[in-house]
Amino acid sequence: MKNINKALLIALLAIFSGLNPVLAQEEYKLSPKFTYMFDKDSLSGFDEEAARSALISEQYFGQEYKVKMYQYKRSYINNKYNLKAKEAKPAKFDLNAGSKLTVVPGCTNEDFEASTAGSVTAQNQIAGWTITRGDVDYPNNACNLTGCCPLNPIESQLIDAPTGYVDPIIGSCYPIFSVFGSTAGDPNGPVNNPQLTFPMNGNKFIRIQSQGLGVQSNSIEKLSKTFGVTANNALFQFAFIFVTSTGHSCCSAGAFQIKLTNATANTVIACPSYSMTGPSSSCLNYTVNGVDFLVPTTCATAAVNSAVVFNKWKISSMDLSAYIGQNITIDVIVSDCDAGGHYGYAYFDAQCGPMVVYGNNVAYGAGSGSINVPTCGAAGATLCASAGLGPYSWAGPGVNP
């Protein structure tokens, strides 16, 4: 029975391998190291059946299957013989790298409107921002970020789309319009984005990474800026569209994340932050972040096995009022999957301004501390904050959130 099951499993793998051009989106040249035959004695004790089952459950097929199985075996042998110290150590990820030396005034070209559209090939090409590149090739991945980001960018692009932009993967079912800017945007923008509750402005936004594979596989690019926080820029709002694939585990899948660092104190800020990956049964952080994924071309609702997926513009906000008087670095990081067969890229737009909470239509700015809203004998008070800051937690007697 065991031999029959093994034969059946091998047959299934052969079938899945034949589907590789569809599931992996694009053929890519496999590095010779991934076909290396490890010594049987070195692999003694390695449970290849369990590894194979895990890889199939996380939708690694074809050449991706070979890449991940190599990584599993390499990791097992390294741990077994304590060989980690002999491996070349990857560069330590520095959240401030490429941006910590330049502190720009707050709200400098957050919306990209002041820069010229085109491919981004230089780190300081976008005014007020820095863009760098690295890799998520083993042992690097989207969680440890040890391969990010010492190089010049090659995939990112600043897009000028006054009448909308059609992404080659998403298709015409969802044309992309700018979200933030100082001038009125195309009226078709709100029509295609009923999920947004405020006017869409401007013409420009940036794409971080691309759908490129082959020589562009296993890539990661980082958009960064460091600025001094004041009462006038303590609210950082951003919008993103994330295009990626489904099925892989959280650290191995394509990923979109935003990390903040207190550049003055040289410490990573745990909250606020933002991260998500392609949806799968083993990685559900997209549900925590309230992201609704769709299928390209049709814009139908996606599932965890929908292959390539995307979301419409999603708005989120970060309250930086606790860091007024200090320098903050914002890193927007987008990566492919770590097995080389699936891309991850994102469209991004942003703006900053004062952090304001309204109580009965009266504005209370950042640094106000506790807010006392007079009701003047009325039945209650209404409190409103900026879009994308939720979920909220209100406390006090008689509160109805």
C-alpha positions, 0 to 999 in steps of 0.5 A, spaced: 500 500 500 505 504 501 508 503 494 502 504 491 501 511 495 508 513 493 507 511 485 500 515 485 504 521 489 509 521 483 504 521 478 500 527 481 507 531 481 508 529 474 501 532 472 502 538 476 509 539 473 506 539 466 502 545 468 507 549 470 507 554 465 500 556 467 501 555 475 508 559 475 506 564 470 512 564 466 518 559 465 524 561 468 531 558 467 533 554 473 539 555 477 544 548 476 544 548 484 537 546 485 538 540 481 544 538 485 544 531 488 545 531 495 549 525 499 544 519 501 548 519 508 547 526 509 540 526 508 539 520 512 533 522 517 530 527 512 523 525 511 522 527 504 515 524 504 513 529 509 516 535 505 513 533 499 506 533 502 508 540 505 510 543 498 504 540 494 499 543 500 502 550 499 502 549 491 509 549 489 509 545 482 514 544 477 521 548 477 518 551 484 517 544 487 525 543 485 527 550 488 523 549 495 525 541 495 533 543 495 532 549 500 528 544 505 534 539 504 540 544 504 537 547 511 536 540 514 543 538 512 546 545 515 542 544 521 544 536 522 552 538 521 551 545 524 554 548 517 550 555 518 557 558 520 560 556 513 555 559 509 556 566 506 552 570 510 547 575 507 547 582 508 543 584 514 537 588 512 537 595 514 531 599 514 534 606 514 539 604 508 539 608 502 534 614 506 537 615 513 542 620 510 537 625 507 531 627 511 526 631 507 521 636 509 514 632 511 509 632 505 515 632 500 512 629 493 508 624 497 503 623 491 509 623 486 506 629 482 512 633 482 516 627 478 517 625 471 514 619 469 518 613 467 522 607 469 526 608 475 533 606 474 536 610 480 535 610 487 534 618 488 530 619 481 523 620 485 524 627 489 523 626 496 523 618 495 529 613 495 528 606 491 533 600 492 533 593 490 535 586 493 533 579 492 529 574 496 533 568 494 534 562 499 536 564 505 533 570 504 525 571 504 519 576 505 520 575 513 527 576 514 528 581 509 536 579 509 536 580 502 534 587 502 536 592 499 543 594 496 542 595 489 539 600 484 532 599 482 530 596 475 523 594 475 519 600 478 515 605 474 512 612 475 506 612 472 502 618 469 495 616 467 490 622 467 485 618 464 487 612 467 492 606 466 490 599 464 495 594 467 497 588 463 495 583 468 489 586 471 486 588 464 481 593 463 475 591 468 479 595 473 483 601 470 487 605 475 487 612 477 491 616 481 488 617 489 492 623 492 494 629 489 493 637 489 488 637 482 482 634 481 482 627 478 479 624 472 471 623 474 471 616 472 476 614 478 470 614 483 466 611 478 471 605 478 472 605 486 466 606 490 470 603 496 473 610 496 469 615 500 473 621 498 475 625 492 480 622 487 485 627 485 492 627 481 494 623 475 501 620 478 502 614 482 508 609 482 508 601 481 513 598 485 516 591 482 513 588 476 510 582 473 517 580 470 520 573 472 526 570 468 532 574 470 527 578 475 525 573 479 526 572 486 526 580 487 525 585 492 524 593 491 523 598 497 521 605 496 523 609 502 523 616 505 525 619 512 522 626 514 521 630 520 514 629 524 510 635 525 503 637 527 502 639 520 504 632 517 503 627 523 498 623 519 501 619 513 495 616 508 497 611 503 493 607 498 495 600 494 493 595 489 497 589 490 498 584 484 500 577 486 499 569 486 496 565 491 497 558 495 504 559 498 506 560 506 507 567 508 514 568 508 515 565 501 509 568 498 509 575 494 509 580 499 507 587 500 509 591 507 510 598 510 515 598 516 517 604 520 523 606 523 524 612 528 531 614 525 532 619 531 532 613 536 534 608 531 529 603 533 524 599 529 517 601 530 512 595 531 506 599 531 503 602 526 506 597 521 502 594 515 504 587 511 500 582 507 501 576 502 498 572 497 492 569 500 492 561 501 490 556 506 496 557 510 497 565 510 490 569 512 493 576 514 489 579 508 483 577 511 486 581 518 487 587 514 480 587 510 483 586 503 478 583 498 482 580 492 479 579 485 481 575 479 484 579 473 480 580 467 473 579 470 474 582 476 470 576 480 471 575 487 478 571 488 479 565 492 485 562 495 486 558 489 485 563 484 492 563 481 493 571 480 489 576 484 489 583 485 485 588 490 482 595 488 485 601 491 485 600 499 486 606 503 490 605 510 492 611 515 498 611 520 498 616 526 505 619 527 503 624 532 507 620 538 513 622 534 512 629 533 519 632 533 523 626 531 525 623 524 521 617 521 523 613 516 517 609 512 519 603 508 514 600 502 517 593 501 514 589 495 517 582 493 516 576 489 515 569 492 522 566 494 522 560 489 522 564 483 516 562 479 511 568 481 511 575 481 509 580 486 508 588 485 504 593 487 501 600 485 502 605 491 500 613 492 500 617 498 499 623 502 500 626 509 497 632 513 495 634 520 492 628 524 485 631 526 479 628 530 473 632 529 468 632 535 461 635 533 464 638 527 470 641 531 477 640 529 482 637 535 489 636 532 495 632 534 497 633 541 491 635 543 491 629 548 484 627 551 478 630 547 472 633 551 467 634 546 461 639 549 454 636 548 450 643 550 445 638 553 444 634 546 443 627 547 450 625 545 457 627 541 459 625 534 467 623 533 470 622 526 477 621 524 481 620 518 479 614 513 483 608 514 485 609 521 480 604 524 479 599 527 477 604 533 476 603 540 472 608 544 471 608 551 467 612 556 460 611 559 454 611 554 459 610 548 455 607 542 461 605 537 
